[in-house]
């Protein structure tokens, strides 16, 4: 935990006029739990008593005061899931992971938690693993869900070949192709643009494989830095009109024309996975 | 996006957008609501995009990504426009065909939605019963718009209501319209929205006023608010804008659950778009009206659904409710006047202004305007979101839209209103859904969760589940709520563990009423509803847990133990013998079987195996263990003499004797266990040989006669006397028996009279009641069938009669006629499959209406075709004749098997009461009839039933008669039967288990078996049996596994041996 990071979160929300809960939510998003030092900082900076901050942090179910594992496994215990066998599913996860709900495995790989309702009641029992939904889960599927998670859920999704495809894009201003066949990434021509951030500038190559977030760049770009994108041909700024839809991010989106039709937008913040392929065009 | 500076500019924009709409343009619509995403909608979308790009069709086929349509069960699904075709559960491979079809204005016939019950195919989405029976005023919009495109919303009339409101510039009119619409708060309590607004409008506006959209949908099982926020966020913004104008509010807050990331994302985008268009912020549409909305994310606390708690949470504090008054409309967020409405209420506001308040009010019932969205989930075929006008009955929603139960288990109740609501039993499904009716029935409307429960749902467990939820979610401010929910939970937990007495039920009720009366906020005041409503409608389930220590739904673990054992009417430790088979210990396996069951070889062949339907391997997503086949395997390999019956007492000369009437499985079982307990008996059999239905009803190809004979013989020990050709009512009477020194009588005469069709001509030659037909052949070798044979009925005896007829010489064809569908046939599936393989034909949905005769002999039958109609009291759909579908089947033999009844016309005269259904009346708890010392069990009290149920009745009769003879109380509290013996599991790796599938026993080829009566099914091989037994999940170990720090394994070895 970095003191400056926590302070900047507190100040940001103070400026936006948000309450304590928003502050704690963002701290938890960043560190996966609420470190005790962070709570002390919140109390100091906001002028509220430590007990006040602690009472809020312990009142709400989604806050955790203990560090969580690499993967967060949420087993829904909503009524619909309950009547369709969620208690057995929960027990099976507990058995296979050798932890009780609310606990983290000793290797810090998995945290098992239950949740009152995830609002996917039609498909119960529901399990959400690192944000990926699994529906109609029976105990016999628990092992494969854990195996898939260990292998990487994002990778598993990308590897289903029926969904793999490559985008060919061009500059929205000069319509010049941005593709670089001489420098393939993920086995296909990459997308080449010029970028500038924090006083540096140079080339950046993105994978053209839709859903892949592989990039290579001339200089190291700090995670979370917002980057300006330029067309390497006409040097126009590639910034689109809209902002990243992910609530925590809100950086400007970068738009490029898709050769087959429509527009692809990607978030300009390094590390953010916000993106949108809009075949209908304008994005409005 | 240009900022709109006047109402005119908004109108012009809409006109432009509407002009550009091309309804004939080929378009693919994919639902990407959270539920469909969970089912793979993102992959589907990616596959569609991939194909459109690679096939260069981006310009030709439009793609619309929408929020939830409601039919979540069928996700991921895809619609095509303008065809209005609906393709459910789309596989990625099919995407190219679907895209090409929409391009050619065609359908992919084999992928169109089919009704799972009738198989009917639907070309148009709107014709599908799930959609057709709804009135979708809110949800319809979700299908039409992409939630992240404000222009879609505007094109479809979005912000038109705002236009109207801002044009009129009359605040009072806005409030009056809402009052006139009879819109009531959709969050749960149903407070009239117009009234709330009026109260807020009256507050002084100089301090600023707040409007809140409560999107903290904490009620587990409800997700309609999520779907509206995700699928149509602008409708919330428009609703709040109209409200803000009407009550002069300046600031809006959407309080949304953190568990709803997609809803937050779409709302964030929508708010930004509304700002950019000048629909939010200062000087909205150039009218000078100012209003802004911000999002506050909740952090998971159910009590924050209570308005004062929600306000504190928005203020960044602990979400504890406070005393009212002052009400939030007087003193809300930061002390400013505040009105809170839930998502669905806000979404209804633009709708009611667009359609007019009067018309909106007309849609519902008096005082309950509009439609309501429900999340229909749980044990129901079509799960999803359903929108119906207020006043629709529960039955319509459950059966006509929901499609009834997903499997064979019957629907028992519907839970509405979440943890604050209650359970409404199936007997009250005629209840109209509105705020007042539900409250009268002991539940509440709540936010619209409707969780369907079936026979596999335990009502005690449901109450316990909610109380567990509520004790965790109680904020703790009121003592009675904090401690009351905790104590109620503890009592319910005791009940579910079989540790409670009947007094606990009274205590529970008293406590529930006390909590209701003495708490401050809505959470506490309604917290007792789950307990009170289940006690009101399902008290017998509670009593069963308390008294008999049984959970009929197989949920309460401490009463169920191993489900296979609990499901067995005779408490066979199936897990135990399966475990021994896995270890190759067949003799021990036989002993485990035989201890519980005097007819192991019979049950190994013909048992209806309720154990398998409860097997956890089956309920956990794989196939159940083939327990019956394993029993047969063991009995085929082990000499019965390895089992030495355990006699509790020797028979005393001159001791009491018992008369048993009937030598079927019930009678012989009773005689056997009475003998073991030290009582001699005489078994009277009306026919020439013992065995009852086992010998007269079941054909030899299912149950070889030498196997049966040996098993019967083994039970006739020195304490059991058999007297054949002696019938009650003909040769003996109960008075005589009691006068002859018999101290007790057990009536087990079965049900040997076939019910008649009540059609003219039923008595002509060629027509046979099934029992007569089967008995003539099985007991006397007479072959009555010839030519074309028809069998009417769908039960075991229909299938047996068909199989026997097929095997008789001179028979050309055999056809079974059944009035419902194959799925509803009561006969065992395996036996139906077997005779069909042998060549028997099956005509379903057929009812005979006339018997045709020719020269005094049967010539055929005329049948009418049925369709499945309304659900009857038994939970099955009634067959309804379709007029004009009558047609004739020419037949030479007709066997009628529409149900058997006991032949007991003489019982009344013997002092034995008879029920209206023609069965002997008795107390199911004790088997005692209306006459002292006379007991009854088996088919004579139940009507035709399974072998294992008859054996169970015989065992119970022996226990009860023993108690009676000893002068003990017949009724004694039950004890839960939990696994006790530890059988060490065979160590296997998980992967090998994951691969294994259920083993089915081998059978003789159909062509070879149809002309003789040799046994059809063969024994499992040692390899197959071992593999199958090792698939067992060993539910028993949870109870029997030695604890590491307890007794070492060797110490228990003596018990297993």
Contacts between the chains, C-beta under 8 A, distances in Angstrom:
chain1	res1	chain2	res2	distance
A	18	B	296	7.4
A	18	B	316	7.7
A	19	B	296	6.9
A	19	B	314	6.7
A	19	B	315	6.1
A	19	B	316	2.5
A	19	B	317	7.8
A	20	B	316	3.7
A	20	B	317	7.5
A	21	B	296	7.4
A	21	B	297	7.1
A	21	B	298	7.6
A	21	B	299	5.3
A	21	B	313	6.7
A	21	B	316	5.5
A	22	B	296	7.1
A	22	B	297	6.5
A	22	B	316	7.7
A	24	B	299	7.4
A	25	B	258	6.6
A	25	B	297	5.9
A	25	B	299	6.4
A	55	B	318	5.2
A	56	B	316	7.2
A	56	B	317	6.6
A	56	B	318	5.5
A	59	B	301	6.4
A	59	B	318	4.4
A	59	B	319	6.5
A	59	B	475	7.7
A	60	B	298	7.8
A	60	B	299	3.4
A	60	B	300	5.3
A	60	B	301	5.2
A	60	B	319	7.5
A	61	B	299	7.1
A	61	B	300	3.6
A	61	B	301	6.3
A	62	B	258	5.5
A	62	B	259	7.6
A	62	B	299	4.7
A	62	B	300	4.0
A	63	B	299	6.2
A	77	B	220	7.4
A	77	B	469	8.0
A	78	B	220	3.6
A	78	B	221	5.3
A	79	B	220	4.7
A	79	B	221	3.8
A	79	B	377	8.0
A	79	B	378	7.4
A	79	B	415	6.5
A	79	B	418	6.8
A	79	B	449	6.9
A	79	B	451	4.8
A	79	B	462	8.0
A	79	B	465	7.1
A	79	B	466	7.7
A	80	B	220	7.5
A	80	B	221	4.6
A	80	B	375	7.8
A	80	B	377	3.8
A	80	B	378	5.0
A	80	B	383	7.8
A	80	B	449	7.8
A	80	B	451	5.3
A	82	B	220	7.9
A	82	B	465	5.4
A	83	B	378	4.9
A	83	B	379	6.4
A	83	B	451	6.3
A	83	B	453	5.7
A	83	B	457	5.0
A	83	B	462	7.4
A	84	B	378	6.8
A	84	B	379	7.2
A	85	B	619	7.1
A	85	B	620	8.0
A	88	B	620	6.9
A	115	B	259	6.6
A	115	B	300	7.7
A	116	B	218	6.8
A	116	B	220	5.2
A	116	B	300	7.1
A	116	B	302	6.7
A	116	B	469	6.8
A	116	B	473	7.7
A	117	B	217	7.8
A	117	B	218	7.3
A	117	B	219	7.4
A	117	B	220	3.7
A	117	B	221	6.6
A	117	B	222	7.7
A	117	B	223	7.7
A	117	B	259	7.5
A	118	B	259	5.8
A	119	B	34	6.5
A	119	B	217	6.5
A	119	B	222	7.9
A	119	B	223	3.8
A	119	B	226	4.3
A	119	B	257	7.7
A	119	B	259	6.6
A	119	B	260	6.3
A	120	B	34	5.6
A	120	B	35	5.0
A	120	B	38	5.2
A	120	B	72	7.8
A	120	B	223	6.9
A	121	B	220	7.9
A	121	B	221	5.2
A	121	B	222	7.2
A	121	B	223	5.4
A	121	B	375	5.6
A	121	B	377	4.1
A	121	B	383	7.4
A	121	B	449	7.5
A	121	B	451	7.9
A	122	B	35	5.1
A	122	B	72	3.3
A	122	B	73	5.8
A	122	B	223	7.8
A	122	B	375	7.2
A	122	B	377	5.5
A	122	B	383	3.9
A	122	B	384	5.1
A	122	B	385	7.8
A	123	B	35	5.6
A	123	B	38	5.4
A	123	B	39	6.5
A	123	B	72	6.3
A	123	B	73	7.9
A	123	B	75	7.6
A	123	B	383	7.4
A	124	B	377	6.8
A	124	B	378	7.9
A	126	B	38	6.7
A	131	B	261	7.5
A	133	B	34	7.2
A	133	B	37	6.3
A	133	B	38	3.3
A	134	B	38	7.1
A	135	B	35	7.6
A	135	B	38	4.5
A	135	B	39	5.8
A	138	B	620	5.1
A	138	B	621	2.9
A	138	B	622	8.0
A	139	B	620	4.2
A	139	B	621	6.8
A	140	B	620	5.1
A	140	B	621	4.2
A	140	B	622	5.2
A	140	B	994	7.5
A	141	B	621	6.4
A	143	B	990	6.4
A	143	B	994	7.1
A	157	B	42	7.9
A	157	B	43	7.3
A	160	B	43	6.6
A	160	B	92	7.7
A	162	B	43	7.9
A	162	B	47	5.6
A	162	B	50	7.8
A	162	B	92	4.3
A	162	B	93	6.8
A	163	B	43	5.4
A	163	B	46	4.1
A	163	B	47	5.1
A	163	B	50	6.2
A	163	B	92	6.7
A	164	B	50	7.3
A	165	B	46	7.8
A	165	B	49	7.3
A	165	B	50	3.8
A	165	B	53	6.2
A	165	B	54	6.3
A	167	B	53	7.4
A	210	B	46	6.9
A	210	B	49	7.4
A	210	B	50	7.5
A	211	B	46	6.9
A	241	B	1	7.2
A	242	B	269	7.9
A	242	B	272	7.7
A	243	B	272	6.5
A	245	B	148	7.3
A	245	B	265	5.0
A	245	B	266	7.9
A	245	B	268	6.5
A	245	B	269	5.3
A	246	B	265	6.6
A	247	B	261	8.0
A	247	B	264	5.3
A	247	B	265	6.4
A	247	B	268	5.1
A	247	B	295	7.5
A	258	B	53	7.2
A	258	B	58	7.6
A	260	B	52	7.3
A	260	B	53	4.2
A	260	B	54	7.9
A	260	B	56	6.1
A	260	B	58	4.8
A	261	B	52	7.9
A	261	B	53	7.7
A	261	B	58	3.0
A	261	B	59	5.3
A	262	B	58	5.9
A	277	B	49	5.9
A	279	B	49	6.2
A	279	B	52	6.1
A	279	B	53	7.6
A	279	B	58	5.0
A	279	B	63	5.5
A	280	B	62	6.2
A	280	B	63	6.6
A	280	B	64	7.9
A	283	B	149	8.0
A	284	B	1	5.9
A	284	B	149	5.9
A	284	B	150	6.6
A	284	B	151	5.4
A	284	B	273	7.5
